[in-house]
Amino acid sequence: FFNNSSVVQTIDQDETDFTKSLRVLEPLIKDLNLENVIALCETSGRVDQIIANINTLYKNSLKPPEISRPVFILSSNSLSWLLVEGQHSIHIPNQLKKFWCAMIPFEPTKITTHGLKWNMSNDTMMFGGLVSTSNKYDDKSDTVSITTEHAILWSMGTSRIDDE
């Protein structure tokens, strides 16, 4: 696993290590034929680190597709990624339907969903108003459809915290 690893010195302290690692990966994306990046990430419950990781996802989404790929953050009990503006379809495996899901906006955003227990229909999500945390999946559907006006964070549980 570690045979092809390398250590890359980065001097810039204006970026997080996560952001720097994606920047180091950029020139390798085409050579490695990457479709996605999965970052294994634990934050020890530090809210500042969680927000910094979300900021890295957002900054990555602003880069052109030839130097970036969708980035997924996998932690011990969740999977999170950015949904850019537009329509999205997320397949939910049956074993994950018992866990929570959430959508968090970065700016006021009109959103429509299907496949959730508490769907939205052209509702506006924003800080200081509506955000969708602790949502659940509709038992009748294996897919969540989301249409969003601006980028949002999608996060979904992959295990119960107290199962560890």
CNS distance restraints for C-alpha pairs under 8 A (distance, minus, plus):
assign (resid   1 and name CA) (resid   5 and name CA) 7.95 0.50 0.50
assign (resid   8 and name CA) (resid  24 and name CA) 7.97 0.50 0.50
assign (resid  10 and name CA) (resid  20 and name CA) 7.46 0.50 0.50
assign (resid  15 and name CA) (resid  19 and name CA) 6.01 0.50 0.50
assign (resid  15 and name CA) (resid  20 and name CA) 6.31 0.50 0.50
assign (resid  16 and name CA) (resid  20 and name CA) 6.22 0.50 0.50
assign (resid  16 and name CA) (resid  52 and name CA) 7.32 0.50 0.50
assign (resid  17 and name CA) (resid  21 and name CA) 6.01 0.50 0.50
assign (resid  18 and name CA) (resid  22 and name CA) 6.48 0.50 0.50
assign (resid  18 and name CA) (resid  53 and name CA) 7.05 0.50 0.50
assign (resid  18 and name CA) (resid  56 and name CA) 7.01 0.50 0.50
assign (resid  19 and name CA) (resid  23 and name CA) 6.35 0.50 0.50
assign (resid  19 and name CA) (resid  56 and name CA) 5.47 0.50 0.50
assign (resid  20 and name CA) (resid  24 and name CA) 6.20 0.50 0.50
assign (resid  21 and name CA) (resid  25 and name CA) 6.24 0.50 0.50
assign (resid  22 and name CA) (resid  26 and name CA) 6.31 0.50 0.50
assign (resid  22 and name CA) (resid  60 and name CA) 7.99 0.50 0.50
assign (resid  25 and name CA) (resid  29 and name CA) 6.44 0.50 0.50
assign (resid  26 and name CA) (resid  67 and name CA) 5.09 0.50 0.50
assign (resid  26 and name CA) (resid  68 and name CA) 6.12 0.50 0.50
assign (resid  27 and name CA) (resid  31 and name CA) 7.99 0.50 0.50
assign (resid  27 and name CA) (resid  67 and name CA) 6.84 0.50 0.50
assign (resid  28 and name CA) (resid  32 and name CA) 5.94 0.50 0.50
assign (resid  29 and name CA) (resid  33 and name CA) 5.93 0.50 0.50
assign (resid  29 and name CA) (resid  34 and name CA) 5.45 0.50 0.50
assign (resid  29 and name CA) (resid  67 and name CA) 6.71 0.50 0.50
assign (resid  29 and name CA) (resid  68 and name CA) 7.23 0.50 0.50
assign (resid  29 and name CA) (resid  69 and name CA) 7.88 0.50 0.50
assign (resid  30 and name CA) (resid  34 and name CA) 6.66 0.50 0.50
assign (resid  30 and name CA) (resid  66 and name CA) 7.81 0.50 0.50
assign (resid  34 and name CA) (resid  69 and name CA) 7.35 0.50 0.50
assign (resid  35 and name CA) (resid  69 and name CA) 6.22 0.50 0.50
assign (resid  35 and name CA) (resid  70 and name CA) 7.48 0.50 0.50
assign (resid  36 and name CA) (resid  69 and name CA) 5.26 0.50 0.50
assign (resid  36 and name CA) (resid  70 and name CA) 5.08 0.50 0.50
assign (resid  36 and name CA) (resid  71 and name CA) 5.98 0.50 0.50
assign (resid  36 and name CA) (resid  72 and name CA) 7.60 0.50 0.50
assign (resid  37 and name CA) (resid  69 and name CA) 6.51 0.50 0.50
assign (resid  37 and name CA) (resid  70 and name CA) 6.21 0.50 0.50
assign (resid  37 and name CA) (resid  71 and name CA) 4.67 0.50 0.50
assign (resid  37 and name CA) (resid  72 and name CA) 6.14 0.50 0.50
assign (resid  38 and name CA) (resid  71 and name CA) 5.82 0.50 0.50
assign (resid  38 and name CA) (resid  72 and name CA) 4.75 0.50 0.50
assign (resid  38 and name CA) (resid  73 and name CA) 5.96 0.50 0.50
assign (resid  38 and name CA) (resid  74 and name CA) 6.70 0.50 0.50
assign (resid  39 and name CA) (resid  71 and name CA) 7.11 0.50 0.50
assign (resid  39 and name CA) (resid  72 and name CA) 6.06 0.50 0.50
assign (resid  39 and name CA) (resid  73 and name CA) 4.94 0.50 0.50
assign (resid  39 and name CA) (resid  74 and name CA) 6.01 0.50 0.50
assign (resid  40 and name CA) (resid  73 and name CA) 6.13 0.50 0.50
assign (resid  40 and name CA) (resid  74 and name CA) 5.00 0.50 0.50
assign (resid  40 and name CA) (resid  75 and name CA) 5.92 0.50 0.50
assign (resid  41 and name CA) (resid  73 and name CA) 6.28 0.50 0.50
assign (resid  41 and name CA) (resid  74 and name CA) 5.94 0.50 0.50
assign (resid  41 and name CA) (resid  75 and name CA) 5.11 0.50 0.50
assign (resid  42 and name CA) (resid  75 and name CA) 5.64 0.50 0.50
assign (resid  42 and name CA) (resid  76 and name CA) 7.27 0.50 0.50
assign (resid  43 and name CA) (resid  47 and name CA) 7.92 0.50 0.50
assign (resid  43 and name CA) (resid  49 and name CA) 5.95 0.50 0.50
assign (resid  43 and name CA) (resid  50 and name CA) 6.39 0.50 0.50
assign (resid  45 and name CA) (resid  50 and name CA) 7.74 0.50 0.50
assign (resid  46 and name CA) (resid  50 and name CA) 6.37 0.50 0.50
assign (resid  47 and name CA) (resid  51 and name CA) 6.15 0.50 0.50
assign (resid  48 and name CA) (resid  52 and name CA) 6.10 0.50 0.50
assign (resid  49 and name CA) (resid  53 and name CA) 6.16 0.50 0.50
assign (resid  50 and name CA) (resid  54 and name CA) 6.38 0.50 0.50
assign (resid  51 and name CA) (resid  55 and name CA) 6.12 0.50 0.50
assign (resid  52 and name CA) (resid  56 and name CA) 6.30 0.50 0.50
assign (resid  53 and name CA) (resid  57 and name CA) 6.47 0.50 0.50
assign (resid  54 and name CA) (resid  58 and name CA) 6.31 0.50 0.50
assign (resid  54 and name CA) (resid 153 and name CA) 7.73 0.50 0.50
assign (resid  55 and name CA) (resid  59 and name CA) 6.08 0.50 0.50
assign (resid  56 and name CA) (resid  60 and name CA) 6.03 0.50 0.50
assign (resid  57 and name CA) (resid  61 and name CA) 6.30 0.50 0.50
assign (resid  57 and name CA) (resid  71 and name CA) 6.60 0.50 0.50
assign (resid  57 and name CA) (resid  81 and name CA) 7.10 0.50 0.50
assign (resid  57 and name CA) (resid  82 and name CA) 6.36 0.50 0.50
assign (resid  58 and name CA) (resid  62 and name CA) 6.77 0.50 0.50
assign (resid  58 and name CA) (resid  82 and name CA) 6.92 0.50 0.50
assign (resid  59 and name CA) (resid  63 and name CA) 7.14 0.50 0.50
assign (resid  60 and name CA) (resid  68 and name CA) 6.68 0.50 0.50
assign (resid  60 and name CA) (resid  69 and name CA) 7.94 0.50 0.50
assign (resid  60 and name CA) (resid  70 and name CA) 7.93 0.50 0.50
assign (resid  60 and name CA) (resid  71 and name CA) 7.85 0.50 0.50
assign (resid  61 and name CA) (resid  68 and name CA) 7.72 0.50 0.50
assign (resid  61 and name CA) (resid  70 and name CA) 7.36 0.50 0.50
assign (resid  61 and name CA) (resid  82 and name CA) 7.65 0.50 0.50
assign (resid  61 and name CA) (resid  84 and name CA) 7.41 0.50 0.50
assign (resid  63 and name CA) (resid  67 and name CA) 6.89 0.50 0.50
assign (resid  63 and name CA) (resid  68 and name CA) 6.23 0.50 0.50
assign (resid  64 and name CA) (resid  68 and name CA) 6.40 0.50 0.50
assign (resid  65 and name CA) (resid  69 and name CA) 6.30 0.50 0.50
assign (resid  70 and name CA) (resid  81 and name CA) 7.82 0.50 0.50
assign (resid  70 and name CA) (resid  82 and name CA) 7.87 0.50 0.50
assign (resid  71 and name CA) (resid  81 and name CA) 6.36 0.50 0.50
assign (resid  71 and name CA) (resid  82 and name CA) 7.72 0.50 0.50
assign (resid  72 and name CA) (resid  79 and name CA) 6.81 0.50 0.50
assign (resid  72 and name CA) (resid  80 and name CA) 5.76 0.50 0.50
assign (resid  72 and name CA) (resid  81 and name CA) 4.85 0.50 0.50
assign (resid  72 and name CA) (resid  82 and name CA) 7.89 0.50 0.50
assign (resid  73 and name CA) (resid  79 and name CA) 5.64 0.50 0.50
assign (resid  73 and name CA) (resid  80 and name CA) 5.15 0.50 0.50
assign (resid  73 and name CA) (resid  81 and name CA) 6.30 0.50 0.50
assign (resid  74 and name CA) (resid  78 and name CA) 6.03 0.50 0.50
assign (resid  74 and name CA) (resid  79 and name CA) 4.63 0.50 0.50
assign (resid  74 and name CA) (resid  80 and name CA) 6.67 0.50 0.50
assign (resid  75 and name CA) (resid  79 and name CA) 6.40 0.50 0.50
assign (resid  76 and name CA) (resid 158 and name CA) 7.87 0.50 0.50
assign (resid  76 and name CA) (resid 159 and name CA) 7.67 0.50 0.50
assign (resid  77 and name CA) (resid 157 and name CA) 5.78 0.50 0.50
assign (resid  77 and name CA) (resid 158 and name CA) 5.02 0.50 0.50
assign (resid  77 and name CA) (resid 159 and name CA) 4.82 0.50 0.50
assign (resid  77 and name CA) (resid 160 and name CA) 6.46 0.50 0.50
assign (resid  77 and name CA) (resid 161 and name CA) 6.25 0.50 0.50
assign (resid  78 and name CA) (resid 155 and name CA) 6.81 0.50 0.50
assign (resid  78 and name CA) (resid 156 and name CA) 5.48 0.50 0.50
assign (resid  78 and name CA) (resid 157 and name CA) 4.33 0.50 0.50
assign (resid  78 and name CA) (resid 158 and name CA) 4.87 0.50 0.50
assign (resid  78 and name CA) (resid 159 and name CA) 6.99 0.50 0.50
assign (resid  79 and name CA) (resid 155 and name CA) 5.74 0.50 0.50
assign (resid  79 and name CA) (resid 156 and name CA) 5.45 0.50 0.50
assign (resid  79 and name CA) (resid 157 and name CA) 6.51 0.50 0.50
assign (resid  79 and name CA) (resid 158 and name CA) 6.73 0.50 0.50
assign (resid  80 and name CA) (resid 153 and name CA) 6.99 0.50 0.50
assign (resid  80 and name CA) (resid 154 and name CA) 5.57 0.50 0.50
assign (resid  80 and name CA) (resid 155 and name CA) 4.13 0.50 0.50
assign (resid  80 and name CA) (resid 156 and name CA) 6.35 0.50 0.50
assign (resid  81 and name CA) (resid 153 and name CA) 5.87 0.50 0.50
assign (resid  81 and name CA) (resid 154 and name CA) 5.50 0.50 0.50
assign (resid  81 and name CA) (resid 155 and name CA) 6.56 0.50 0.50
assign (resid  82 and name CA) (resid 151 and name CA) 6.67 0.50 0.50
assign (resid  82 and name CA) (resid 152 and name CA) 5.83 0.50 0.50
assign (resid  82 and name CA) (resid 153 and name CA) 4.63 0.50 0.50
assign (resid  82 and name CA) (resid 154 and name CA) 5.99 0.50 0.50
assign (resid  83 and name CA) (resid  88 and name CA) 7.37 0.50 0.50
assign (resid  83 and name CA) (resid 151 and name CA) 5.44 0.50 0.50
assign (resid  83 and name CA) (resid 152 and name CA) 5.36 0.50 0.50
assign (resid  83 and name CA) (resid 153 and name CA) 6.13 0.50 0.50
assign (resid  83 and name CA) (resid 154 and name CA) 6.58 0.50 0.50
assign (resid  84 and name CA) (resid 148 and name CA) 7.55 0.50 0.50
assign (resid  84 and name CA) (resid 150 and name CA) 6.24 0.50 0.50
assign (resid  84 and name CA) (resid 151 and name CA) 4.12 0.50 0.50
assign (resid  84 and name CA) (resid 152 and name CA) 6.58 0.50 0.50
assign (resid  85 and name CA) (resid 147 and name CA) 7.43 0.50 0.50
assign (resid  85 and name CA) (resid 148 and name CA) 5.20 0.50 0.50
assign (resid  85 and name CA) (resid 149 and name CA) 5.05 0.50 0.50
assign (resid  85 and name CA) (resid 150 and name CA) 4.41 0.50 0.50
assign (resid  85 and name CA) (resid 151 and name CA) 5.08 0.50 0.50
assign (resid  85 and name CA) (resid 152 and name CA) 7.91 0.50 0.50
assign (resid  86 and name CA) (resid 147 and name CA) 5.45 0.50 0.50
assign (resid  86 and name CA) (resid 148 and name CA) 5.38 0.50 0.50
assign (resid  86 and name CA) (resid 149 and name CA) 6.34 0.50 0.50
assign (resid  86 and name CA) (resid 150 and name CA) 7.61 0.50 0.50
assign (resid  87 and name CA) (resid 145 and name CA) 7.29 0.50 0.50
assign (resid  87 and name CA) (resid 146 and name CA) 5.74 0.50 0.50
assign (resid  87 and name CA) (resid 147 and name CA) 4.31 0.50 0.50
assign (resid  87 and name CA) (resid 148 and name CA) 6.60 0.50 0.50
assign (resid  88 and name CA) (resid 145 and name CA) 5.66 0.50 0.50
assign (resid  88 and name CA) (resid 146 and name CA) 5.11 0.50 0.50
assign (resid  88 and name CA) (resid 147 and name CA) 6.25 0.50 0.50
assign (resid  89 and name CA) (resid 143 and name CA) 6.46 0.50 0.50
assign (resid  89 and name CA) (resid 144 and name CA) 5.72 0.50 0.50
assign (resid  89 and name CA) (resid 145 and name CA) 4.54 0.50 0.50
assign (resid  89 and name CA) (resid 146 and name CA) 6.46 0.50 0.50
assign (resid  90 and name CA) (resid 143 and name CA) 5.43 0.50 0.50
assign (resid  90 and name CA) (resid 144 and name CA) 5.11 0.50 0.50
assign (resid  90 and name CA) (resid 145 and name CA) 6.42 0.50 0.50
assign (resid  91 and name CA) (resid 142 and name CA) 5.85 0.50 0.50
assign (resid  91 and name CA) (resid 143 and name CA) 4.48 0.50 0.50
assign (resid  91 and name CA) (resid 144 and name CA) 6.52 0.50 0.50
assign (resid  92 and name CA) (resid  96 and name CA) 6.53 0.50 0.50
assign (resid  92 and name CA) (resid  97 and name CA) 6.62 0.50 0.50
assign (resid  92 and name CA) (resid 142 and name CA) 5.29 0.50 0.50
assign (resid  92 and name CA) (resid 143 and name CA) 5.68 0.50 0.50
assign (resid  92 and name CA) (resid 144 and name CA) 7.23 0.50 0.50
assign (resid  93 and name CA) (resid  97 and name CA) 6.72 0.50 0.50
assign (resid  93 and name CA) (resid 142 and name CA) 6.81 0.50 0.50
assign (resid  94 and name CA) (resid  98 and name CA) 7.92 0.50 0.50
assign (resid  94 and name CA) (resid 142 and name CA) 7.36 0.50 0.50
assign (resid  96 and name CA) (resid 157 and name CA) 7.12 0.50 0.50
assign (resid  96 and name CA) (resid 158 and name CA) 5.95 0.50 0.50
assign (resid  96 and name CA) (resid 159 and name CA) 7.67 0.50 0.50
assign (resid  97 and name CA) (resid 136 and name CA) 7.52 0.50 0.50
assign (resid  97 and name CA) (resid 137 and name CA) 5.95 0.50 0.50
assign (resid  97 and name CA) (resid 139 and name CA) 7.69 0.50 0.50
assign (resid  98 and name CA) (resid 136 and name CA) 7.67 0.50 0.50
assign (resid  98 and name CA) (resid 137 and name CA) 7.76 0.50 0.50
assign (resid  99 and name CA) (resid 136 and name CA) 6.94 0.50 0.50
assign (resid  99 and name CA) (resid 156 and name CA) 7.29 0.50 0.50
assign (resid  99 and name CA) (resid 157 and name CA) 5.18 0.50 0.50
assign (resid  99 and name CA) (resid 158 and name CA) 6.71 0.50 0.50
assign (resid  99 and name CA) (resid 159 and name CA) 6.90 0.50 0.50
assign (resid  99 and name CA) (resid 160 and name CA) 7.23 0.50 0.50
assign (resid 100 and name CA) (resid 134 and name CA) 5.32 0.50 0.50
assign (resid 100 and name CA) (resid 135 and name CA) 5.63 0.50 0.50
assign (resid 100 and name CA) (resid 136 and name CA) 5.17 0.50 0.50
assign (resid 100 and name CA) (resid 137 and name CA) 7.66 0.50 0.50
assign (resid 100 and name CA) (resid 156 and name CA) 5.84 0.50 0.50
assign (resid 100 and name CA) (resid 157 and name CA) 5.25 0.50 0.50
assign (resid 101 and name CA) (resid 133 and name CA) 6.70 0.50 0.50
assign (resid 101 and name CA) (resid 134 and name CA) 5.88 0.50 0.50
assign (resid 101 and name CA) (resid 135 and name CA) 5.18 0.50 0.50
assign (resid 101 and name CA) (resid 136 and name CA) 5.87 0.50 0.50
assign (resid 101 and name CA) (resid 137 and name CA) 7.64 0.50 0.50
assign (resid 101 and name CA) (resid 154 and name CA) 7.45 0.50 0.50
assign (resid 101 and name CA) (resid 155 and name CA) 5.61 0.50 0.50
assign (resid 101 and name CA) (resid 156 and name CA) 4.14 0.50 0.50
assign (resid 101 and name CA) (resid 157 and name CA) 6.13 0.50 0.50
assign (resid 102 and name CA) (resid 132 and name CA) 5.33 0.50 0.50
assign (resid 102 and name CA) (resid 133 and name CA) 4.41 0.50 0.50
assign (resid 102 and name CA) (resid 134 and name CA) 5.98 0.50 0.50
assign (resid 102 and name CA) (resid 135 and name CA) 5.86 0.50 0.50
assign (resid 102 and name CA) (resid 153 and name CA) 7.83 0.50 0.50
assign (resid 102 and name CA) (resid 154 and name CA) 5.81 0.50 0.50
assign (resid 102 and name CA) (resid 155 and name CA) 5.14 0.50 0.50
assign (resid 102 and name CA) (resid 156 and name CA) 6.29 0.50 0.50
assign (resid 103 and name CA) (resid 131 and name CA) 6.73 0.50 0.50
assign (resid 103 and name CA) (resid 132 and name CA) 5.08 0.50 0.50
assign (resid 103 and name CA) (resid 133 and name CA) 6.40 0.50 0.50
assign (resid 103 and name CA) (resid 152 and name CA) 6.35 0.50 0.50
assign (resid 103 and name CA) (resid 153 and name CA) 5.49 0.50 0.50
assign (resid 103 and name CA) (resid 154 and name CA) 4.78 0.50 0.50
assign (resid 103 and name CA) (resid 155 and name CA) 6.51 0.50 0.50
assign (resid 104 and name CA) (resid 125 and name CA) 7.77 0.50 0.50
assign (resid 104 and name CA) (resid 126 and name CA) 7.85 0.50 0.50
assign (resid 104 and name CA) (resid 131 and name CA) 5.77 0.50 0.50
assign (resid 104 and name CA) (resid 132 and name CA) 6.37 0.50 0.50
assign (resid 104 and name CA) (resid 133 and name CA) 7.54 0.50 0.50
assign (resid 104 and name CA) (resid 152 and name CA) 5.43 0.50 0.50
assign (resid 104 and name CA) (resid 153 and name CA) 4.99 0.50 0.50
assign (resid 104 and name CA) (resid 154 and name CA) 6.74 0.50 0.50
assign (resid 105 and name CA) (resid 109 and name CA) 6.55 0.50 0.50
assign (resid 105 and name CA) (resid 125 and name CA) 6.25 0.50 0.50
assign (resid 105 and name CA) (resid 126 and name CA) 5.71 0.50 0.50
assign (resid 105 and name CA) (resid 127 and name CA) 7.24 0.50 0.50
assign (resid 105 and name CA) (resid 131 and name CA) 7.06 0.50 0.50
assign (resid 105 and name CA) (resid 150 and name CA) 7.78 0.50 0.50
assign (resid 105 and name CA) (resid 151 and name CA) 6.77 0.50 0.50
assign (resid 105 and name CA) (resid 152 and name CA) 4.49 0.50 0.50
assign (resid 105 and name CA) (resid 153 and name CA) 6.41 0.50 0.50
assign (resid 106 and name CA) (resid 126 and name CA) 7.09 0.50 0.50
assign (resid 106 and name CA) (resid 127 and name CA) 7.65 0.50 0.50
assign (resid 106 and name CA) (resid 150 and name CA) 7.96 0.50 0.50
assign (resid 106 and name CA) (resid 151 and name CA) 6.85 0.50 0.50
assign (resid 106 and name CA) (resid 152 and name CA) 6.19 0.50 0.50
assign (resid 106 and name CA) (resid 153 and name CA) 7.96 0.50 0.50
assign (resid 107 and name CA) (resid 125 and name CA) 7.96 0.50 0.50
assign (resid 107 and name CA) (resid 126 and name CA) 5.81 0.50 0.50
assign (resid 107 and name CA) (resid 127 and name CA) 7.38 0.50 0.50
assign (resid 107 and name CA) (resid 150 and name CA) 7.36 0.50 0.50
assign (resid 108 and name CA) (resid 124 and name CA) 6.32 0.50 0.50
assign (resid 108 and name CA) (resid 125 and name CA) 5.67 0.50 0.50
assign (resid 108 and name CA) (resid 126 and name CA) 4.52 0.50 0.50
assign (resid 108 and name CA) (resid 127 and name CA) 7.57 0.50 0.50
assign (resid 108 and name CA) (resid 150 and name CA) 7.89 0.50 0.50
assign (resid 109 and name CA) (resid 123 and name CA) 7.96 0.50 0.50
assign (resid 109 and name CA) (resid 124 and name CA) 5.26 0.50 0.50
assign (resid 109 and name CA) (resid 125 and name CA) 5.28 0.50 0.50
assign (resid 109 and name CA) (resid 126 and name CA) 6.50 0.50 0.50
assign (resid 109 and name CA) (resid 148 and name CA) 6.69 0.50 0.50
assign (resid 109 and name CA) (resid 149 and name CA) 5.46 0.50 0.50
assign (resid 109 and name CA) (resid 150 and name CA) 5.59 0.50 0.50
assign (resid 109 and name CA) (resid 151 and name CA) 7.98 0.50 0.50
assign (resid 110 and name CA) (resid 122 and name CA) 5.33 0.50 0.50
assign (resid 110 and name CA) (resid 123 and name CA) 5.28 0.50 0.50
assign (resid 110 and name CA) (resid 124 and name CA) 4.34 0.50 0.50
assign (resid 110 and name CA) (resid 125 and name CA) 6.35 0.50 0.50
assign (resid 110 and name CA) (resid 148 and name CA) 5.96 0.50 0.50
assign (resid 110 and name CA) (resid 149 and name CA) 5.37 0.50 0.50
assign (resid 110 and name CA) (resid 150 and name CA) 7.65 0.50 0.50
assign (resid 111 and name CA) (resid 120 and name CA) 6.48 0.50 0.50
assign (resid 111 and name CA) (resid 121 and name CA) 6.60 0.50 0.50
assign (resid 111 and name CA) (resid 122 and name CA) 4.94 0.50 0.50
assign (resid 111 and name CA) (resid 123 and name CA) 5.42 0.50 0.50
assign (resid 111 and name CA) (resid 124 and name CA) 6.28 0.50 0.50
assign (resid 111 and name CA) (resid 125 and name CA) 7.13 0.50 0.50
assign (resid 111 and name CA) (resid 146 and name CA) 7.08 0.50 0.50
assign (resid 111 and name CA) (resid 147 and name CA) 5.62 0.50 0.50
assign (resid 111 and name CA) (resid 148 and name CA) 4.56 0.50 0.50
assign (resid 111 and name CA) (resid 149 and name CA) 6.47 0.50 0.50
assign (resid 112 and name CA) (resid 119 and name CA) 7.22 0.50 0.50
assign (resid 112 and name CA) (resid 120 and name CA) 4.88 0.50 0.50
assign (resid 112 and name CA) (resid 121 and name CA) 4.46 0.50 0.50
assign (resid 112 and name CA) (resid 122 and name CA) 4.90 0.50 0.50
assign (resid 112 and name CA) (resid 123 and name CA) 6.69 0.50 0.50
assign (resid 112 and name CA) (resid 146 and name CA) 5.81 0.50 0.50
assign (resid 112 and name CA) (resid 147 and name CA) 5.20 0.50 0.50
assign (resid 112 and name CA) (resid 148 and name CA) 6.68 0.50 0.50
assign (resid 113 and name CA) (resid 119 and name CA) 5.22 0.50 0.50
assign (resid 113 and name CA) (resid 120 and name CA) 5.23 0.50 0.50
assign (resid 113 and name CA) (resid 121 and name CA) 6.57 0.50 0.50
assign (resid 113 and name CA) (resid 144 and name CA) 7.06 0.50 0.50
assign (resid 113 and name CA) (resid 145 and name CA) 5.44 0.50 0.50
assign (resid 113 and name CA) (resid 146 and name CA) 4.55 0.50 0.50
assign (resid 113 and name CA) (resid 147 and name CA) 6.45 0.50 0.50
assign (resid 114 and name CA) (resid 119 and name CA) 5.85 0.50 0.50
assign (resid 114 and name CA) (resid 120 and name CA) 7.63 0.50 0.50
assign (resid 114 and name CA) (resid 144 and name CA) 5.69 0.50 0.50
assign (resid 114 and name CA) (resid 145 and name CA) 5.10 0.50 0.50
assign (resid 114 and name CA) (resid 146 and name CA) 6.75 0.50 0.50
assign (resid 115 and name CA) (resid 119 and name CA) 7.15 0.50 0.50
assign (resid 115 and name CA) (resid 137 and name CA) 6.09 0.50 0.50
assign (resid 115 and name CA) (resid 138 and name CA) 5.04 0.50 0.50
assign (resid 115 and name CA) (resid 140 and name CA) 7.64 0.50 0.50
assign (resid 115 and name CA) (resid 141 and name CA) 5.60 0.50 0.50
assign (resid 115 and name CA) (resid 142 and name CA) 7.47 0.50 0.50
assign (resid 115 and name CA) (resid 143 and name CA) 6.02 0.50 0.50
assign (resid 115 and name CA) (resid 144 and name CA) 4.53 0.50 0.50
assign (resid 115 and name CA) (resid 145 and name CA) 6.48 0.50 0.50
assign (resid 116 and name CA) (resid 135 and name CA) 7.14 0.50 0.50
assign (resid 116 and name CA) (resid 136 and name CA) 5.80 0.50 0.50
assign (resid 116 and name CA) (resid 137 and name CA) 4.29 0.50 0.50
assign (resid 116 and name CA) (resid 138 and name CA) 4.63 0.50 0.50
assign (resid 116 and name CA) (resid 144 and name CA) 6.60 0.50 0.50
assign (resid 117 and name CA) (resid 135 and name CA) 6.73 0.50 0.50
assign (resid 117 and name CA) (resid 136 and name CA) 5.26 0.50 0.50
assign (resid 117 and name CA) (resid 137 and name CA) 5.22 0.50 0.50
assign (resid 117 and name CA) (resid 138 and name CA) 4.77 0.50 0.50
assign (resid 118 and name CA) (resid 135 and name CA) 6.54 0.50 0.50
assign (resid 118 and name CA) (resid 136 and name CA) 7.24 0.50 0.50
assign (resid 124 and name CA) (resid 130 and name CA) 7.02 0.50 0.50
assign (resid 125 and name CA) (resid 129 and name CA) 6.49 0.50 0.50
assign (resid 125 and name CA) (resid 130 and name CA) 4.75 0.50 0.50
assign (resid 125 and name CA) (resid 131 and name CA) 5.37 0.50 0.50
assign (resid 125 and name CA) (resid 132 and name CA) 7.83 0.50 0.50
assign (resid 126 and name CA) (resid 130 and name CA) 5.65 0.50 0.50
assign (resid 126 and name CA) (resid 131 and name CA) 6.16 0.50 0.50
assign (resid 127 and name CA) (resid 131 and name CA) 6.85 0.50 0.50
assign (resid 137 and name CA) (resid 141 and name CA) 7.82 0.50 0.50
assign (resid 137 and name CA) (resid 144 and name CA) 7.82 0.50 0.50
assign (resid 148 and name CA) (resid 152 and name CA) 7.54 0.50 0.50
assign (resid 159 and name CA) (resid 163 and name CA) 7.17 0.50 0.50
assign (resid 160 and name CA) (resid 164 and name CA) 7.49 0.50 0.50
